[in-house]
């Protein structure tokens, strides 16, 4: 099976799982649940769940067994998009080709929908159905908390906001993106390794791979923002440049940024050298990161 077909299959499985879990039926705040569904369901590559599922598969863990952890991660990712789009943050009106949550509903509902998706992620991970071993569930909770907290994704967003008034430096931009974008991508592989009971050495190589992939993914985002249109990628373009934030393209130029992304992909693939053919889907994901069109 090819990469794109596997990516689509996993996305369908994630969508189905989330559709069942985030239900409007029998709840006391239906608008909040509608907003959560609006944020979590619909168009999306589901790359982070894909990485988690495929990493776990390398150690014999089936898709169904990995789905709860994968969907918990996607809840966090979707929450981060809802909050990133708010007027106090990146102030975006368009996400995945449709109005952002605060535009479709209202700002207060968007904040609460993001909060609810974040907390739902930890409810999912702590449930008995996620894994029979409570120690594994605790490890998954701890890893995700670290990935999305002040020393992870949230910290990266804070630094990104501060970057509007800071001199542009490549090292600072790398740090921001390694936290804001990279931490959840690294968590995907880390969580897959936890589910698969991988060794410390194996986990370290997978996290190294994911860090390189995350950087390549962000550079590709910067290139798309620079070269594509809002109609193509489904969100506003050139916003970072307009806000005075440094991007890899503004710091390096498009050609050197593209070359840097290719180097990161090569290094990511090299980090998987000890896994043989079992890691072919992860290798394909690294190539996809810089070949995608949105």
SVG drawing of the C-alpha trace seen along z (x, -y; Angstrom):
<svg xmlns="http://www.w3.org/2000/svg" viewBox="-30 -45 51 52">
<polyline fill="none" stroke="black" stroke-width="0.4" points="0.0,0.0 1.3,-3.5 1.8,-6.4 -1.1,-8.5 -3.5,-5.6 -2.3,-4.7 -2.5,-8.4 -6.1,-8.6 -7.0,-5.3 -5.6,-6.5 -7.3,-9.9 -10.7,-8.1 -10.2,-6.0 -9.3,-9.1 -12.3,-11.0 -14.6,-8.2 -13.3,-7.8 -13.6,-11.5 -17.0,-11.7 -18.3,-9.1 -16.5,-10.6 -17.4,-14.3 -21.1,-13.9 -23.9,-16.5 -26.3,-13.9 -27.4,-14.2 -25.1,-17.1 -25.9,-20.2 -24.0,-22.7 -24.8,-21.8 -23.3,-24.8 -19.9,-24.0 -20.0,-20.5 -21.0,-21.8 -18.0,-24.1 -15.7,-21.2 -17.0,-19.1 -16.5,-22.0 -12.9,-22.4 -12.0,-18.7 -13.8,-17.2 -13.5,-18.0 -10.6,-18.6 -7.2,-17.8 -4.2,-15.7 -4.2,-14.1 -0.4,-13.8 0.3,-13.7 -2.1,-10.8 -0.6,-9.1 2.9,-9.4 1.7,-8.0 -0.2,-5.1 2.7,-4.2 5.3,-4.4 3.3,-2.1 2.8,0.3 6.6,0.7 6.4,2.5 3.4,4.6 0.7,2.4 -2.4,2.3 -4.2,-0.8 -7.3,-0.2 -5.1,0.1 -3.2,-3.1 -6.3,-5.2 -7.2,-6.5 -3.7,-8.0 -3.7,-9.3 -7.1,-11.0 -6.0,-12.5 -3.1,-14.0 -5.3,-15.3 -7.6,-16.9 -4.6,-18.9 -3.6,-19.9 -7.1,-21.1 -7.3,-23.0 -4.1,-24.7 -5.4,-25.8 -8.6,-27.2 -6.6,-29.3 -3.9,-30.3 -6.6,-31.8 -8.1,-34.0 -7.8,-37.8 -5.4,-37.9 -3.1,-35.4 -2.6,-35.1 -6.0,-36.7 -7.1,-34.5 -10.5,-34.4 -9.9,-31.3 -8.7,-27.8 -8.9,-24.7 -10.8,-26.7 -13.7,-27.8 -14.3,-30.4 -12.3,-29.9 -14.2,-28.8 -14.4,-32.3 -15.8,-33.6 -18.3,-30.8 -19.5,-30.9 -18.0,-33.6 -14.8,-34.3 -16.0,-33.0 -17.3,-29.8 -14.0,-29.3 -12.0,-29.7 -14.1,-27.2 -14.1,-24.8 -10.3,-24.8 -10.2,-24.3 -12.6,-21.4 -10.6,-19.7 -7.4,-20.0 -9.0,-18.5 -10.8,-15.8 -7.3,-14.6 -6.3,-13.8 -9.7,-12.2 -9.1,-9.9 -5.5,-9.0 -6.5,-8.2 -9.4,-5.9 -9.0,-2.2 -9.8,-1.5 -6.8,-3.4 -4.4,-0.8 -4.7,2.1 -1.5,1.1 -2.0,-1.9 1.7,-2.7 1.5,-3.1 -1.5,-5.4 0.4,-7.5 3.4,-7.7 1.2,-8.9 -0.4,-11.5 2.9,-12.8 4.5,-12.9 1.6,-14.8 1.4,-17.3 5.1,-18.1 4.7,-18.4 1.9,-20.9 2.8,-23.0 5.0,-25.9 8.2,-24.1 6.5,-22.8 3.9,-24.0 2.4,-26.8 5.9,-28.1 6.6,-28.2 3.4,-30.2 4.4,-32.7 7.8,-33.2 6.2,-33.5 4.0,-36.4 7.0,-38.1 8.9,-37.7 6.9,-40.5 9.0,-43.0 12.4,-41.1 15.2,-41.3 15.1,-38.5 17.6,-35.7 17.7,-32.2 18.5,-30.4 15.5,-32.1 13.2,-31.1 14.4,-27.5 13.7,-27.5 10.2,-28.9 9.3,-26.4 10.9,-23.4 8.4,-24.2 5.3,-25.5 5.3,-23.0 7.9,-20.4 6.8,-19.3 3.5,-17.7 5.2,-16.0 7.9,-14.7 5.2,-13.6 3.5,-11.6 6.6,-9.4 7.3,-9.3 3.7,-8.1 3.9,-5.5 7.2,-4.3 5.5,-4.2 2.7,-2.1 5.2,0.2 7.3,0.5 10.3,-0.6 13.8,-0.7 15.4,-4.0 17.7,-3.9 14.8,-3.3 12.8,-6.0 15.6,-8.5 16.1,-7.8 12.4,-8.2 12.3,-11.5 15.3,-12.6 13.6,-11.7 10.5,-13.6 12.4,-16.7 14.0,-16.9 10.6,-16.2 9.0,-19.0 11.5,-21.5 11.2,-20.5 7.4,-20.7 7.6,-24.2 9.9,-25.4 7.5,-23.9 4.7,-25.9 6.8,-29.1 7.4,-28.4 3.7,-27.7 2.9,-31.0 5.4,-32.8 4.6,-31.2 1.0,-30.0 -2.5,-31.6 -5.1,-31.5 -7.5,-29.7 -4.9,-26.9 -3.9,-26.4 -7.2,-27.3 -5.9,-30.1 -4.5,-33.6 -1.0,-34.0 1.8,-36.5 0.5,-37.2 3.8,-36.6 5.6,-38.9 2.9,-41.6 3.3,-41.3 7.1,-41.6 7.8,-38.1 10.8,-36.3 10.3,-33.1 12.8,-30.8 12.0,-32.3 12.5,-35.9 15.8,-34.9 17.3,-32.6 15.4,-33.3 13.2,-30.8 16.0,-28.8 18.1,-28.3 15.0,-27.6 14.0,-24.9 17.5,-23.4 17.5,-23.5 14.1,-21.6 15.6,-18.9 18.6,-18.6 16.3,-18.1 14.4,-15.4 17.6,-13.6 18.7,-13.7 15.2,-12.5 15.4,-9.5 19.0,-8.8 17.8,-8.6 15.6,-5.6 18.4,-3.6 18.2,-1.0 14.6,-0.2 14.8,1.3 11.6,1.6 9.4,1.2 10.0,-2.5 9.1,-3.0 5.9,-4.9 7.8,-7.3 10.3,-7.8 7.5,-8.5 6.0,-11.0 9.3,-12.9 9.3,-13.2 5.7,-14.3 6.4,-17.1 8.2,-19.1 6.3,-17.9 2.8,-18.8 0.8,-21.7 -1.2,-22.7"/>
</svg>
